[in-house]
């Protein structure tokens, strides 16, 4: 396609610097799942903002979500497996990393049984990939798991006492409350919609 401003070369330059908008949700360790508008340029997120059209979050994003691109693209982020050696850390291949882990887990299970592994995880991204390790450890023979939670234990215990087995009720119903008791959270900083 030709463009009167510069022909095919101009179109190629425009494609290189295309900005796209992607509507998504926050996957941080938080139950709010805020609606996010991601600005993507050349396949890279350059800006995140809240989606003002969302009926609950109304365009709000917490500080953690705004800073997410800096975390993802940080020069300090580890992108490849590393192995500790006497001289420090050495980059290894993924195959070597998986082989090392498989050998270590096999030896541990043979010597001490699968329950010698303490498996702990928190809510994390709250996505489907987060539970794959549970499936792995179940197939492996089970492991020892922590009781409670480092980040939400107080909140979950309080909610169980308040609501029973239901985690909470519809957020819209908060408008009908005369008193709101919040267990184990700081909604001034995060979870603002609670």
Rosetta blueprint (number, residue, H / E / L):
1 X L
2 X L
3 X L
4 X L
5 X L
6 X L
7 X H
8 X H
9 X H
10 X H
11 X H
12 X H
13 X H
14 X H
15 X H
16 X H
17 X L
18 X L
19 X E
20 X E
21 X E
22 X E
23 X E
24 X E
25 X E
26 X L
27 X L
28 X L
29 X L
30 X L
31 X L
32 X L
33 X L
34 X L
35 X E
36 X E
37 X E
38 X E
39 X E
40 X E
41 X E
42 X L
43 X L
44 X E
45 X E
46 X E
47 X E
48 X E
49 X E
50 X E
51 X L
52 X L
53 X L
54 X L
55 X L
56 X L
57 X L
58 X L
59 X L
60 X L
61 X L
62 X L
63 X H
64 X H
65 X H
66 X H
67 X L
68 X H
69 X H
70 X H
71 X H
72 X H
73 X L
74 X L
75 X L
76 X L
77 X L
78 X L
79 X L
80 X L
81 X L
82 X E
83 X E
84 X E
85 X E
86 X L
87 X L
88 X E
89 X E
90 X E
91 X E
92 X L
93 X L
94 X H
95 X H
96 X H
97 X H
98 X H
99 X H
100 X H
101 X H
102 X H
103 X H
104 X H
105 X H
106 X H
107 X H
108 X H
109 X H
110 X H
111 X H
112 X H
113 X L
114 X H
115 X H
116 X H
117 X L
118 X E
119 X E
120 X L
121 X L
122 X L
123 X L
124 X L
125 X L
126 X L
127 X L
128 X H
129 X H
130 X H
131 X H
132 X H
133 X H
134 X H
135 X H
136 X H
137 X H
138 X H
139 X H
140 X H
141 X L
142 X L
143 X L
144 X E
145 X E
146 X L
147 X L
148 X L
149 X L
150 X L
151 X L
152 X L
153 X H
154 X H
155 X H
156 X H
157 X H
158 X H
159 X H
160 X H
161 X H
162 X H
163 X H
164 X L
165 X L
166 X L
167 X L
168 X L
169 X L
170 X L
171 X H
172 X H
173 X H
174 X H
175 X H
176 X H
177 X L
178 X L
179 X L
180 X L
181 X L
182 X L
183 X L
184 X L
185 X L
186 X L
187 X L
188 X L
189 X L
190 X L
191 X L
192 X L
193 X L
194 X L
